Structure formats: C-alpha cells, structure tokens
Amino acid sequence: MTEDLMTIREMCDAYDVTPRTLRFYESKELLFPVREGQKRLFTKRDRARLKLILRGKRFGFSLEQIRQLLDLYHVGDQQHMQLNRTYEIAHERLADMEAQRDELTQAIDDLREQLRWGEKVLASMKDTKKAAE
C-alpha cells in the first residue's frame, strides 16, 4: 500500500482493532474509507479520526459525543469550537470518573470491613468448636 492509504488489515495491525470494529465505525459514519470494489482503503484522515475515536472511547465518551466532536473539525474556526467542546465533555467525563472512583473506593472499604468481621466470626466459631471438643 502507499503511505497515504492503508488496507483494513494494515489498519487492524496498526491500531489493534478488528475488521468488525472498522466496519462498525464506517457504518456509524465515523470513518469514510475509499472503496475499490469490496476493498476498503483508509486515508490519513481516517487514521487521524480512528485515533480520536479510540482515545474518546478509552475516556468513556459516547460514539455520539465523538461524532459531534469530529464533525466540529470542519466548522472553519481553526478548531476553536471543537477544542472548546472537547474540553467541556472531557471535564464532565473526568468528574464522572472521579465520582465512580470514589464510589468504588467506598465499596472496597466496606467489603474489607465485612471481610474483617467475617474473619472474626469464623475465628470465634473455630474457638467455640475447639472448646466444645
């Protein structure tokens, strides 16, 4: 392949995704590969978009949020609106992730406390059983 175009296999290898993933993103109109018969050829633009899609998914952005952000690239304001909206969504997502982390930390602490209680109960039962023998 040329440097400008990549096959679906090359994309899969380069970005550690499956062909199904690429076809899914194409069906959702997030990627727009060039079609040559049944063959899909991905451009530099597709590769840049895929990097942003994968990063957005990693951060927990919805596909709709990612689509909106990608669509803002062509607004013509030197990506000011795109960067602004990305910042807003990222800030909201960070707050959500921190809240989830706090809830998870609390659940872990609660479970540890329950395990300590269970250890004491089991030790007490073991001691009672030994005394009865």
Long-range contacts (C-beta under 8 A, 24 or more apart in sequence): 1-41, 4-43, 4-44, 5-34, 5-41, 5-42, 5-43, 6-41, 6-42, 6-47, 7-39, 7-40, 7-41, 7-42, 8-33, 8-40, 8-42, 10-42, 11-42, 11-46, 11-47, 11-50, 14-47, 15-47, 15-50, 15-51, 15-54, 17-50, 17-54, 22-50, 25-50, 25-53, 28-63, 28-67, 29-67, 30-63, 30-66, 30-67, 30-70, 59-90, 59-93, 60-93, 60-96, 60-97, 61-89, 61-93, 65-89
